[in-house]
Amino acid sequence: MVVSASPITITREDVWDLLGYVPTGEQHEILNCSRRQVQVLGGFRGGKSRTLSMMALLLTVQFIARYGARAGGQVAWLVGQDYERCRAEWEHPDGSLSLDFAKLGMLKWVSNTIDPGRMEIFVPGADKPFTIRTKSASDPTSLGMESPIWIMIVEAAHVSHDVYERLYSRTSEARTRWGAPFGTLLMSGTSEGAQGWYPAMYTAWQSPAIQEALDVQSFSLPSYSNTHIYPGGKLNPEIVHLEATLPANVYKERHLGIPVPPSGLVHPAFDKNVHIKDCEYDENVPLWLGMDPGYSGQPSNYVVAVWQYQGEQWRAIDEIWMNKFKSPNFTHEDMVHACQMKPWWKSVEKNMCTAWIDVSAERHADANRPAVEVWRKHAGLTVLSKKVGLNAGIDRMDAMLKVNAFSGEPNAVLSPKCELGISEFGAGPNPQTGNLTPYQWPVKSDGTVTGMKPTDAHNDFIKASTYLFKNLLGAVSVSPRTAKTIRSTSIEDRLRRQGIY
């Protein structure tokens, strides 16, 4: 980074030289990130607080350099679940915002207290300073009235998802007014004892497709990466000892800085780096809809999964869903109307669409009308249905997730827009709760899988897609001798005739 504008011309390296700061390789990668939201999960003593404090300092210096006197009167926030959790970033003797700004000769004044704290940064030519304030998430009403240039949430794993959303919203005005990289949200914390949304977010933000789509990125900063404390990195004797003596899950969370993945996933082959891909609607390609009206129970959603076969690959370009228990008056007509508002509906109007639904939709009735009848009457769409066995459906979806030996690409991928679907595969937060709630087999508290039947919850997108693929492509079976995939020849021939298989 080079920041140059009157009255300051300075490089990032100049700042580091003045502070005597030498980032490690992993810290350098984080400091190079220019995403709108940055999340760092750190192992103990990995340096996450120091690294994000440095990012905040550089953003402040860059802002003052770019806007000069106009930077006077602007603000930034340091937020914790309580004020005390902001102390390390505020005044730690080994490196903190107050100490670093003082070394740069930019600290004008800092309060003696941290609850709340106020730090004033000198802005050349301005009547007012740039101000950094501490905020407590335990008082959400205080998280307003200003448009911070940056916000840092410290120990972010312990604030609620609602607080996170409030703070993210507060960055929007600064982003609009001042442009990137300002209006940035920084988050640090460990996954140990975290609220469920935080590790779920880390998982999703590891996906390159989601990083590009949402302008976000997550990082892990293992303890061993801080070679100032652990010379030798992974081979440091203390790190070797910790890995050998701590339970694997504890070591991952506490020292590798990564959340423990959920146990008992029904479809463990789903990989956030492989199966999430930027997918766009192609109006020249037939549309395929999978539907699940959500009859199974309270966690259920009414889902329409929207697929196209593009470039020899099945791509979920969109999803429409509604929680029937939060919106009990939501009807099949409402779902039809929601779909009709989408750009891809033109394929339905051009008779370039085929849909499959849960067979129960033939007999279940809302307001005395089965789902298939409503879709036929209000959408002009014939929705097909046929019973799909549980095991056959699981096998078919697993086959869709396999990487094709010829193309090197998976048979099916999901757009980042398909947040519910991604969450059901265990690769991101549930868009309704923010927590990690995947489709799972029953598991004990120690992670041991029990039972012969998955828990029928958090699987509506998967079931909707399974109805489509199982009926469209047929069953999948594997011979123990040949290990060859066997499909329904009649279905295969039909798809070949339509030029999509």
N, C-alpha and C positions, 0 to 999 in steps of 0.2 A: 504494500500500500504506500502510495505517495500522496500526501495531502499538500496542495499548493494553492493558496489564494491569499490575498492581502488580509491580515498582516503577517501570516505564518506560512512558511514553507518548511516542511519537515517530513521525513520518511519514518516508517514504522521502525526500521532498524536504528534510526537516530534516537528514538524514544527508548528502545531497549538498551542502547549503549549508555544513555544517561542514567538509566535505572539499574544497570548491571544485571539485566534480566536475560537468561539464556533458556529458551524453551526446549523441551525434549522433542523428539521426532513426532510423537503422538500429539503433544500439545501444539506443535507447529501446524499439524494438519487441521486442528480445530480452529486455530487462529487464522488460517487461510480461508475458512468457510465464510461465505457472504450471504447465506440464506436468510430469509426473513425471520424464521424461527430456528433456533439452535438448542438442542437438548444434549446434555452431557451426563451420562451415568458414570460415576467414578467409584473405583475401589478405594479403600481406606488409604489416605496419604498419597493418592494418585495425582493430586494437584488440581482438582476440578475447580475449587474456589479461586485459586490463583489464576488459572487460565481464563475463566470467565470474567474475573475482575479486570484482567488485561484487555479482553475484548471490549468491555465497557469503557475502559479508559481510552482505548484507541478510537472508539466511536465518538467519544466526547471531543478528543483532540481534532479528529477529522471534521466534525461538525463546526467547531469554532474556526478551524482553518478555512473551511469552504464558505461560511456565511459571515465571518467577521463580527461586526458589532450587532448584527441581527440575531446572533446566538445569545446575546444577553437577554435575560428574562425567561429563557427556556429551561425545561426541567427534565430530569431522569429519575427513575424510581428503583430502589432496592427493596424487594418485598420478601418477607418470610412469614411463616405461620404465626410467629410472634416476633417482636422486635429483636430479642436476644439472638435469634438465629441469623441475624444480619451482621453480627459482630465481626466474624472473620474477614468478610469482604470489606468491612468498613474501616477496621483499625488494627488488623493483625500485624505484629511487629516484623514478621518475615516477608511482608508484602501485602499491601491493601490499597484501596482507593485513596484514602487520606494520605498515607505515607508516600505513594507514588506521585500524586499531584503536588505534594510538598517538595519532593525531589526535583520535579520539573519546574518549580517556581510558579505554579498555577493555582495553588491553594490560597484562597483569600481569607476564608474563615471556616471553622468547623465547630459544631456544638459539642458541649461536654457530655451530653446524654445521647442515647441511641433510641430512646422511646418517647417520642420520635426523634430522629436525628436529621440534621440539616448540614449540608456541605456546600460552600460557595466557591465556584471556580472563576478565576479572573478571565475576563473577556476584553481584549484590547479594544479601546475606542467605544465601549458600551457603558451606559450608566448603571446597568444592572448586571449581576453575575449570572453565570449558568449555575443552576441549583440541582443538587442531588439530595433526594429525601428518602428516608426509610419509611416503609409502610408495613402494617400488620394485616395479614389476611384474615385474622380473627374478627376484624371490623370491616366487612366488605363495603360498608357505606362510605369508607374513606377512600376507596379505590375509584375515585371519579374526579370530575371538575378540571382535570388537566390532560394535556396530550403529550406524554413523555417521549423524548427522542429515543430512549431505550428503556426497557424494563428488564431487570434481572430478578428471577424468582430463585431464592436460595433454599436448599432442601425442599425443592419443588414437589418431591414425592409425597410430602405430608400436607399439602394444601388440597382443597377439593377441586373437582373438575369444574365446578361452577366458578370458582375463583380464577382458575386458569382461563376460562372463556371470557370472563370480565376483563382480565388484563390483556388478553389478545385483542379484544375490541378496542381497548384504550390506545393501542398502537396505530390504529387505522388513520386517524387524522394526521399524525406526524408523517406517516408514510405518504399520504396524499399531498401534504403541504410542502414537505422538504425533499421527498424522493428517496430512493434507496441509496445507501443502506440504513437510513434512519427510519424510526418506527419498527425497531427490531426487538424481538422477545427472546431473552436468554434464560435457560433453565439448567440448574444443576442439582444433583442429588444422587443418592444410592437407591437401588431397587429394594433393599432390605426394609421390610416394614412399610412398603410403599402403598399408597392408595392404588386401586386397580388400574385407573386410567393411565398412570405414569409409565409402568412397564409395557402396557399395551401400546402406548404411543411410541415408545422406543422401538418396539418390534415393527410397527408399520413404517416408521420413518427410516428404517434400514433399507427399504425397497427403493431402488433407483427411480422407478416409475413414479412412485409417490413423492419422492424428493423433487422431481421435476414438476409434477402436477401441482403441488401445494407450496413449493418454495420452502422446504423444510429439510432438516437433516438431524439425525441422532448419532452420537458417538459414545463409545465406551473408553474409559481412561483407567486401565488396570493399575493396581498398586505398583507392580513391577516396572511400569513405564516411567515412573519417577526415579530416574537413575541418580538423581541428586541424593535420594534417601536410600535407594536399593541399587548400589553399583553392581553391574553384571546383569541387571534386568531379571529375566525369568530364571537365570541360573544363580541368582543371589541365594546364599544358604538359607536365609530366613524365609524367602518366598518358597523355596523347595520344601522347607519344613512345614509351612502352612498348608501347602497343597497336599502333602502327605498325611497330615493329621486331621484336617478339618473335613467334615462331610462335604461331598461334591457340591451340593446345592448351596451350602453356606459359603464355600470358597468362591463359587461363581458370583454370587451376589455381593459378598463383602470385599473380595479382592480382585476379581476380574471386571467388576462393574457391568455385569450383564444380568438381565432377569432370567430366572429359571423358566424354561418353556413349559407350557401346560402338559400334563400327562394324559394319556389315553385318547389322543385325537383320533377320530374316526377316519380321517384322511391325512395321515402324517406326511404324505408325499408332497403336499402343497408347500412350495418354497416361495417366500416373499420376493426373492431375487430372480426367480424364474417365471412364476405364474402370474405376476402383476405386470401389465404392459399397457402402454398408451394405445388405446383402441378407439377409432373413430367410426361413425356410421357411414356406410357406403350405400347410397340410394340405388345403385345398380346391382346390388347383391341381395338375394332373398333374405327375409327376416324370419327368425325362429323364436317363438316365445314359450317359456316354461312357466307354469302358474301353480301356485300353492295358495288356496284360499285361507289357510291358517285355521283349520278345524281342530288341531290336536290338543291345545291347552292354553294356559294363561300366557306363556312367553311367546306365543305364536304371532306371526305377522302374515298379512295378506301380501304375497310377493308376486311380481311379474319379473322374471329374468329374461333379458333381451340379448339374443345371440345372433351372430352372423358367421358364416364360413368364409373367411378371407385368407387368400394366400396359403391354402391347404392347412388352415388352422382355425379352430372354433374360437371365437372371441366374444366375450360378454361385454357389450358396448354400453350397457346401462342396466339399472334396476329401479323398479318402483315398488315401494312397500308402505304399509300402514299397519301400525299396531292396533289390532281390533279391540283390545281391552282398554287401551287409553282413549280410543275413539270408537265406542260401542255402536254408534249410529252410522258408521262408515259402511257403505253398501257396494255391491258389485257395480252399480251404475257410477258411483264415485270413482272406482278404480278405472273403469272405462274412460271416464272424462279425464282423469289424470294422464292416462296414456295418450289420449287424443291431443294433448297439449305438447307432446314431444315431437321433435323434428323427424324421428324415424317412423312416425305414424303414417307418413305418406306411402310407405311400403304396404301397409295394411290397405290403404285406399286403392292402391294399384294391384291388389290381389297378389302381392308378392310376400305373403306371410302365412306361416303354419304355426299352430299353437297346440300344446298339450297341457293337460291339467290333471290334478289328483282325481282319481276315479270317483271319489266320494262326492265330487261336485255335481255328478249326475243326479244324486238323490238328496243331498243337503239343500235346503231352500232358505233363502233370506226373503222375507215378505212373500212367501209361497212361490218363489220363482228360483229354480236351480241356477247355478252360476253359468252353465253352458247356454241356457236359454237367454239369460241377460246379455251375454256377449254376442250371441247371434242377433238379437233384436236391436241392441243399441250400438254395436260396433260392426255389424255385418260380417262377423268373424266366426267361422265354424271352429269350435274348440274341441279337440279330440281327447279321449281319455281311455285308459286301459290300466288294469291293475298292475302294479310294480311291486314285486317282492322285496323285502328289506335287503337280504344278502345280495340278490341280483342287482339291486340298485347301487349298493356300495361298490360292488365289483365294477359296474359300468362307470361310475364316477372315478374310481381309481384308474381305470383304463384311460379316461380322458386326461388325467394328470400326468400320464407317462410321457417321457421324452421320445419323440419319434426318431428311430434309428437312422432314417434317411435324411431328414431335415435338420436334426439336432435341436429341434424346438419342441416344446410340449404340445400335445394335441389340443389343449384348451388353455386359454389365459383369460384373466379378468382385467377390465379397465380399473384405474384408481377410483372411478366414480362408483364402483360397486362396493361401497363401504360395508354394507351388511354382509354380502357374500364373503368378502375378505375376512371379516371378523369371525364368521362361522368356520372358516378353515383355520382359525387360530393365528392369523397373520396381522391383526390389527384390532383396534378398539371397537366395541359395539357402538354404532352411531347413536343409539338411544341412551346408553348409560355411561359411555366412555370407558367401560371396563373390558377386560379380556374374557369373553364368554363364548368359547368355541363349541362346536358339536363334538361331544365326547362320549366314550364308554364310561360307565360308572367307575369311580376311582375312590380308594380309601384315602385317608388323610396323609398317608406316607407316599401316595402316588401310585400304589399298586392298582392295576386294572381288575375290576371284578365284573361278573355277569356276562351273559352271552348276547345282550341286546343293548344298543346305545341308548342313552337318555334322550327321549324324544323332545328336545328343546334346542333352541338356537341352531336350527337347521332348515329354515324355510326357503332361503335362496338355494341351498344345496338340493332340497327335495324338489323344488320347482324345476331346477335344471336336470335333475335325475329323471323326472317324468318325461322330459323332452328327449334326452339322449337314450334312455333305455328303450323307449318306444320307437325312436327314429333309427337307431343303430342296432338294436337287438341286444341279446344277452352276450356276456363275455364269459368264456370258460377256459381254463388252462389245463391241458393234459399233462399229468405228471411225467409222461415219457417224452413228449415232444416239446412241451412248454410253448405251443403255438396258440395264438389267439384265434378263436373260432367265432364268427359272426353269422347272423342270419343272412343267407345269400340273397333272399328276395328283397330285403331292405337295402343291401348293398347295391343290387342291380337298379333298384328304383332311384337311389341317390345318384348313381352314375348317369342314368338317363337324364336326370335333372342338372347334370354337370356340376355337382357340388361335393362329390365324394370320389 
